[in-house]
Structure formats: structure tokens, C-alpha cells
Amino acid sequence: MADSEREHKTSIWGLIIKFVVNGLVLLLVGFLTPGFSVAGFWPAVFAAIFITVVDYFVQMGFGIDASPTGRGISGFIIAAIILYVTQFFVPGVSASIWGAIIAALVIGVLDAILPQDIF
């Protein structure tokens, strides 16, 4: 197997693992955060995929990292908006405006605590 094929397969598995880990983080945030809930594991994984795709397009279009810890207050606000909008596209996710803001804060704290380059 060529190195490029090996890197591609590794990156696909890394991406899948990242979605699963992000889904678990969303489950934890849904448990900890009033006004933000996720109905189960699969809705959390689908929400993680949706959030990642929207984050990618926000980065490409506006050059702003839509993570709660990325780009200061603008990244935090965009992350809260994305969390709020997720409920309209992913069944099993519900969020109030304040719930999305608190969830973005909790995700930002977890993002600062958890190692970024595990996979």
C-alpha cells in the first residue's frame, strides 16, 4: 500500500473517530446544559457531522473558526448560532437560545481541557 493510500485511510478513520468523540461530547453537553438536549448517541453523531460541515463552510466563506475557543467572541457567537440552528436540521436535538449559548461555553471549556491531536 502506498503512503498516500495509507494516509488517506488513516485520515478517514481519524475523521470517523473524531465524529464519534464529538458526538460523545455533545451527549455530555446535552446532559450538563439546561436548554440544550440530545436524544441519544446517533442524533449526537449526526449533529457532530452537521456542525463540522457548517463550521467548514463558515471557515471557507468568512475565514472565522466557528469553535467556541476560536477567534474570540465572534467564534463563540457563531458556535452558539450553529448549535441553535442544528436543532432544525438534526432530529433529536433541541436548544433554546440560552441553552445554545451555555452549550457553546461548555464546549469551549471541554475543548480547552481535552487534547486536540489525539487522532
Beta strands, then each sheet from edge to edge (+ up, - down):
strand 1: 36-38
strand 2: 93-95
sheet 1: 1+ 2-
end
